Amino acid sequence: MKIERKAMKKTITILLVLVMGISAFSQETIEKNKTTVYATVGYGWVLTSTHINAERLIWEPGHTLFNELWLRGSFGAFSGIFDIDGYSAIVSAQSISKGNKLHWDIGLGFTYSHGMTSGNALLPAGNLGLRFQKPDNSLLVRAGVGFPEFVYLSAGYAF
């Protein structure tokens, strides 16, 4: 009887250790997306613009309101009704608010434009909008107002 109890205790102990070990290794950590790529279409009274954008997460200060800082690079073209055609390149810092799905998206930087004014120009760039992106999902949608995109809508992918 003592041998059976010892064998049973040993078997239960081995099973508990295996179950606890398997459950400890099965816990998944959510990998945060650190790069985004998206297309933007903008419209402003006399101009229409399209841009391809790439962003990279560069800092997470951990504040409760704005907790991520991204570096954004963008290149696109614009066209207007008064024979205003050209292209622009944007470099900006994007601050993203903390949220589960919906985030404030605020950016400030510079745009190099060719054709918007008489020739080339280095102009301020900025935007204020909302970004819909779940932490564990790769799809993102942005909407807001800014320069040089004017009223914009974006859709893209995070990885």
C-alpha positions as CSV (number, residue, x, y, z in Angstrom):
1,M,0.0,0.0,0.0
2,K,2.9,2.4,0.8
3,I,4.5,1.6,-2.5
4,E,1.3,2.4,-4.4
5,R,0.8,5.7,-2.6
6,K,4.4,6.7,-3.3
7,A,4.0,5.8,-6.9
8,M,0.7,7.8,-7.1
9,K,2.3,10.8,-5.4
10,K,5.2,10.6,-7.8
11,T,2.9,10.3,-10.9
12,I,0.7,13.3,-9.7
13,T,3.8,15.4,-9.0
14,I,5.3,14.6,-12.5
15,L,1.9,15.5,-14.2
16,L,1.6,18.8,-12.3
17,V,5.2,19.8,-13.2
18,L,4.5,18.9,-16.9
19,V,1.2,20.8,-17.0
20,M,2.6,23.9,-15.3
21,G,5.6,23.8,-17.6
22,I,3.5,23.5,-20.7
23,S,1.2,26.3,-19.6
24,A,4.1,28.6,-18.8
25,F,5.6,28.1,-22.2
26,S,2.2,28.5,-24.0
27,Q,1.7,32.1,-22.8
28,E,2.0,34.3,-25.9
29,T,3.3,37.9,-25.7
30,I,1.8,40.3,-28.2
31,E,4.6,41.6,-30.5
32,K,4.1,45.3,-31.1
33,N,4.1,46.5,-34.7
34,K,7.0,49.0,-35.2
35,T,6.7,49.8,-38.8
36,T,3.7,51.0,-40.9
37,V,3.2,51.6,-44.6
38,Y,0.0,53.2,-45.9
39,A,-1.4,55.2,-48.8
40,T,-3.1,58.6,-48.3
41,V,-5.5,60.4,-50.6
42,G,-6.2,64.1,-49.8
43,Y,-8.5,66.7,-51.1
44,G,-8.4,70.5,-50.6
45,W,-10.6,73.0,-52.5
46,V,-8.5,73.2,-55.6
47,L,-5.9,70.4,-55.1
48,T,-5.9,66.6,-54.9
49,S,-3.0,64.7,-53.5
50,T,-1.8,61.1,-53.2
51,H,1.0,60.0,-50.9
52,I,2.8,56.8,-50.0
53,N,3.9,56.8,-46.4
54,A,6.2,54.8,-44.1
55,E,6.5,55.2,-40.3
56,R,8.8,53.7,-37.8
57,L,8.3,53.7,-34.0
58,I,11.3,55.5,-32.4
59,W,10.2,56.1,-28.8
60,E,7.7,55.0,-26.2
61,P,7.8,57.5,-23.3
62,G,4.9,55.8,-21.5
63,H,2.8,58.9,-21.0
64,T,-0.9,58.3,-20.4
65,L,-2.0,60.6,-23.3
66,F,0.6,60.5,-26.0
67,N,2.7,57.4,-25.5
68,E,4.4,56.8,-28.9
69,L,6.6,58.8,-31.2
70,W,6.9,57.8,-34.8
71,L,9.2,59.1,-37.6
72,R,7.3,59.5,-40.9
73,G,8.5,59.7,-44.4
74,S,6.2,60.4,-47.3
75,F,6.3,61.0,-51.0
76,G,3.5,61.9,-53.3
77,A,2.0,64.0,-56.1
78,F,-0.6,66.7,-56.2
79,S,-2.7,68.2,-59.0
80,G,-4.9,71.2,-59.2
81,I,-7.5,72.9,-61.3
82,F,-5.3,75.9,-62.1
83,D,-2.5,73.9,-63.8
84,I,-0.8,73.3,-60.4
85,D,1.0,70.0,-60.6
86,G,3.9,68.8,-58.7
87,Y,5.3,66.5,-56.0
88,S,6.1,66.7,-52.3
89,A,8.2,64.8,-49.8
90,I,7.3,65.0,-46.1
91,V,9.4,64.2,-43.0
92,S,7.5,64.5,-39.7
93,A,7.4,63.3,-36.2
94,Q,4.0,61.7,-35.4
95,S,2.7,61.5,-31.8
96,I,0.2,58.7,-31.3
97,S,-2.1,58.6,-28.2
98,K,-2.7,55.7,-26.0
99,G,-5.8,53.7,-26.8
100,N,-7.2,50.3,-27.5
101,K,-8.5,50.9,-31.1
102,L,-8.9,54.6,-31.7
103,H,-5.9,56.9,-31.3
104,W,-5.2,60.6,-31.8
105,D,-2.5,61.1,-34.5
106,I,-0.7,64.5,-34.4
107,G,2.3,65.3,-36.6
108,L,4.7,68.1,-37.2
109,G,7.5,68.4,-39.7
110,F,8.6,69.8,-43.1
111,T,7.6,69.2,-46.7
112,Y,9.7,69.8,-49.7
113,S,7.4,70.7,-52.6
114,H,8.1,71.2,-56.2
115,G,5.4,73.0,-58.2
116,M,3.1,74.2,-55.4
117,T,4.7,77.6,-55.4
118,S,6.9,79.1,-58.2
119,G,9.5,76.4,-58.1
120,N,10.8,74.5,-55.1
121,A,9.8,75.3,-51.5
122,L,10.5,74.0,-48.0
123,L,7.3,74.4,-46.1
124,P,6.0,73.4,-42.7
125,A,3.9,70.2,-42.6
126,G,1.5,69.0,-40.0
127,N,-1.6,66.9,-39.4
128,L,-4.3,66.3,-36.8
129,G,-6.4,63.2,-37.1
130,L,-7.6,59.9,-35.8
131,R,-6.1,56.5,-36.4
132,F,-8.0,53.3,-36.1
133,Q,-5.6,50.4,-35.3
134,K,-5.9,47.6,-32.8
135,P,-2.7,46.6,-31.0
136,D,-2.8,43.0,-32.2
137,N,-4.0,43.8,-35.8
138,S,-2.0,44.9,-38.7
139,L,-4.6,46.9,-40.6
140,L,-4.8,50.7,-40.0
141,V,-7.1,53.5,-41.2
142,R,-6.3,57.2,-40.7
143,A,-8.5,60.3,-41.3
144,G,-7.9,64.0,-40.5
145,V,-6.7,67.3,-41.8
146,G,-3.2,68.4,-42.6
147,F,-0.8,70.1,-44.9
148,P,0.1,69.2,-47.7
149,E,-2.6,66.5,-47.8
150,F,-5.5,68.8,-46.7
151,V,-8.5,66.6,-45.7
152,Y,-7.1,63.1,-45.9
153,L,-8.0,59.4,-45.7
154,S,-5.3,56.7,-45.3
155,A,-5.3,52.9,-45.3
156,G,-2.4,50.6,-44.8
157,Y,-0.6,47.8,-43.0
158,A,1.6,47.6,-39.8
159,F,4.2,45.0,-39.2
